[in-house]
Amino acid sequence: MSLGHLVRPTINDIARACGVSKGTVSRVLNGHATVAAPTRERVQETMRRMGYAPDPVARHLSWRTGQTLGLSLAAQDLTFSPYHVLLRRALEGHTAPLGVQLVDLRDDLGGVARLPSAVLVLHAQGDDDPRLRLLRGRGVPAVLVGHQPGSFWVAPDDEGGGYLATTQLLRAGHRRLAYLGRGPSQVAQDRERGCLRAAREAGAEVIPIEADFTVLSGYRALRRAWEGGARFTACFAQSDESAVGAVAALEDLGLRVPGDVSVVGFDGLPELPLPVPLTTVAQDIPRLARTALSLMQEATSGQPPRGEFIPVQLIPGATVSHVTAARSPGGNP
């Protein structure tokens, strides 16, 4: 047998045989939906014909034992919020078996004596975010959780999710709604944008209420708004945590959920301190984590930057009811 028969085809061999880039082959291997179906089929057929089998070690050449992956939160982010705990757990499910340590970082990376091998950045404030400038200056690969042209990024479909949540309320007959979560973050703005688009198409009104993602902020903001005279029959909260705060505030005001005011959240958190299941838009956090690590692999290997939106889905619960003729947003129902 000649030595040629002992050489295993590489990802570069597959790319050349198909006339596509190495990045395209990588995306096919990782199951990304961004590859056109005919291209995916051609790559898969070529791999079968050439006897290509992905080498699990080769697929993780940039992730070696002793390396570190930083998780950089913004100043206002809580390290142990339910969402961040779930994201961290999903990431560790992939990094821990490779001997890669996950390191929690705050937003001030300039004070870090030794930066990690790569960094996942949450809630960047545009391309001028100091963290991004510093990482670029030091040549540290970075992937954003959020969307931004010219960078490697991954994000849930926040705008589409806001549209889904609002459409659920509109189908139940609600025409005077509140958006709980107006704020400066890209997430808050995208979710509000989806909410406003759905409401505009239906000729409905939306009352914006400023709040962050936390239970306490959701409670205080909604209670202040209602006591200040705002009236609505439904509320879309930008996060499940703020939705919990909204439900508590409404109940303390003597209102029933969903009998008097319907509530929809966002994130799909598995455990919430509510007596009934929350209607929510669920993120696919495990898929987001997998995609982030795949993009990090591309970033470390010098491939062109790209981004990917992760689909979300509406999970019906028990916090939305249909509007009745007796319900009025003009005062206490």
N, C-alpha and C positions, 0 to 999 in steps of 0.2 A: 504494500500500500504506500502510495506517495505521501510526502509530507503535506501536500496540498489538501488531501482529504482529511487531515487532522486539524486543520485550521478552522475555527468556528467563525461564521460570518459575524461582523460587528454591525452596530447601528449605522455606522458610516457606509458600510457596504449596502445596507438596505436602502438608505437615502439615495445613494448613487444609482442603484438599480431602478428605483421608482422615479427618479428625477425630481425629488423633493428635498427639503432641508432636513437636517438632523433634528431640528426642533419639532417639525411636523411628525416625524417618526416617534419622537419622544411623547408627543401628545396623544398619538394613537395608542401607544403602550400604556399610557396612564388613563385612557378612557375619556379624554376630554371631548365635550360635545362641540367644540369650536372647529373641528376638522370636518370638511364636507364628506358626505357619505361615499361618493365615488372614490375620493382620495383614500379614505380609511380602508375601503375594500381592496384597493390596489396595493396598499402597504401590507395589509394582512395576508393577501394572497402571495406577495413576494416573500414575506417571512416564512410562510408555509413551504413554498417552493425551495427556498434556500436553506431550510432547516434551522432557522434562527430561533433561539431560546433566550429570553432575557436573563442576564446574569445579575442576580440580586445584589451582589457585591458591587459590580460595575455601575449599577443604577444609583448607588449611593457613594460614589467615589469622593464627593465633597463632604460627606458626613462620616468622620472617623472618630473612633473612641478618643475622648479627651477634648473634642471640640465643643463649642458652646453655641447655643442659639438664644439670642436675647429677645425678650418680649417687652417692647417699650410702650408703656401706657402714657396717656396725656395727664396733665397735672390734676384734672378733676376726676380721673378714673379711679375707682376703688378696686384694689388688687383682688379682694375676695368677694366681689360681686358675683352673683350666681352665673352670669354670662361669662365672665372672665375665668371662673373656675372650670366651667364646661369646656371653654376653648383650650385652656391649659391642659386639661385632662386629655382632650382629643389630640393635641400636639404631642404630648408625652407618650401616647400610645404608639407613635411612630419613631420618636427620637430615642426613647429609653432603650429599646432593643439594639440600637446602633451604638450605644455608649455615649450619646450626645446629651449634654446637660442643658436643661432649659433654665435661663436666668431671667429673673424679673428686673426690669429697669424702669425708672421714672422718666419724665420727659427731659430732664437736664442731663444729657449724655456727656456734656463737656466736663462734668465732674467725675466721670468714670475713668479710673486709672488704666484699665485694660479692657478694651471693647471686645464683645463676643466675636466669634467667627462670622456671624451673620445676624441680622436683626429684623424682626417682624414689628412693624410700626403701626400702632393704632391711633386713629383720630388725628392724622396729620392736618395742619392748617395750611393747605395749599402747597405748592412747590417750594415756597419760601420758608417752610417749617424748619426751624433751626436744627432739628434732629436729622433731617434729610441732607441739609447742607454739610453738617459735620460728617455724616457717614460717607457721603460722596467724596469729601475732602480727604478722608482717610482710607478710601478704597474698600470699605466694608459693604458687602452685598446687602441689599434691603428689599423687603417686600411690604407693601402697604396693605392694611385691611381698610379698604376704602378705594375709591377710583380716582385716577389721576393720569392724564396723558403723559407719555414719556417715561413712565415708571413701571416696575413690576407691581401689580396690584391684584387683589381679590376682594370681592364685596358681595354681600347678599343683595338681592334685587329689592332694595329699600323702597324705591319709588313704586315699583310694581306691587310690593306688599302693601303700601299705603293705599293704593288703588283697590286692591282686593278687600282690605278691611272696610273701607268706606262703602264699597259696592254692597257688601254684606248688610250694612246698616240701611242703605238706600232701598235694597230689596225688601226690607222689613217695614218700609213706609216712612222712614225718618227723613225729614227735610230740614231740620234745624239741628246742626251737629256742633260738637266742640272738638277741636284738635288739641290734645293735651301734650305739649312737648315742644312748642316753638322755641328755637334756640339757634346758636351760631354753628353748631356742628353739622358736618356734611350729612350724617345719618338723620338728624332731626329735620333738616331742610329737604332731603330726598323723600322722607316719609310724608312730610307735609305737602310736598309737591304732588305726590300720588293721590293724597286725600283731596286736595283742591281740584285736581283734574276730574276725578270721579264725581265730585259734588257739582262742578260746573256743567258737566254733561247732563246731569239730572235736574239742573236748576235749583239745587239745594244751597243752603247757607251754612258756612262754617265759621265758628267763633274760635280764633286762635288764643290759646292760653300758654304763657311761658312757663316752662318747667324743665327740669333735667330728667335723668332716667331713673331716679331713686323713688322708693316708696314715700319717704317723707316729703319730698318735693311735690310729688303727684298729689298727695293729700292736701298740703297747704295751698297749692296753686288752685286746685279745683274748688276747695272750700271758699277761698277768697273770691274767686270769680262768681260763684253762686251767691254768696252773701253780698257781693257788689251789684247784683241784679242780672247777671248773665243767666239766660234760660235756654235749655236745649233738651231734647229727648234722647240723645245718644252722644256717646263720647268715644273717640278713637284716641287711645293713649299710645305714645311712641314706643313704650316698652311694657312688658308684663309687670315689671316692678311698679312703674307709675300707675298702671291700671289697678293694681292692688290698692295703692294709695287712694285712687279715685273712688273705688268701691267703698272703702272705709269712710271717706269724706261724705259721700252721698248718704250712706246709712246713718252717720252721725247727724246729718241734716234732716233726718226723718223720711228719706226717700228710699224706695225699694229698687233693687237691681235684680232682674231687668224690668220689673213691673212698671216703674216710673221712668228710669233712665237706663238705656242699654249701654254696655261697655265692651269694647274690643281692644285687645293688647297686641303686642308684637314681640316676638322672639321664640315663643314655644317652649318656655322653661318647664321642666318636668315636675317641679314641686312649687306650689304657691299656697300661701295661707289664706285660702278662700273656701267658703262652705260649698261652692259649686264649681264645676270646671269652667275656666275662662275661655271664651271665644278669642282666638288669637291667630296671628300669622306666624308660622313656625319657620325658623332658619334651619338649614341643614349644617349644623356646626361641624360634625365629623367630615363632611365633604369640603367645607371651607378650609379646615385644617389640612386635609390631604392636598388640596389645590395650592395652598400657601407654600407647603414644603416642596411640591413639584416645581412651582415657580422659583423658589429659592435655589433649587438645583439648576434651573436654567440660568438664573442670575450669576451663580458662581462659575458656570461654564462659559460665560461670555456671550450668551445668546441675546438677540434683540429684546428689549422690554415689551411686555404685553400684559393685558389684564383679562379677568374673567369674572362675569357675574354669576352668582350661584342662585338657582331658582328657590323660591319660597312657596309655601302653600298655606291655605286657610284651614285651620282646625276648628270646626264648629264646637262650641261648648254650650253653656246654659246661661250666658249673660246677655243674650240678645233676644228681644221679643218684638212682636209686631205692634205698630202704633195703633191705638184705639181712638175712637171718636171722642172719648171722655178725657184723653190725655192732652194737655195744653202746655206748650213751652213758655207761656207767658207768666206762669206763677207756679206754686207748688201743685203738682198733679193731685 
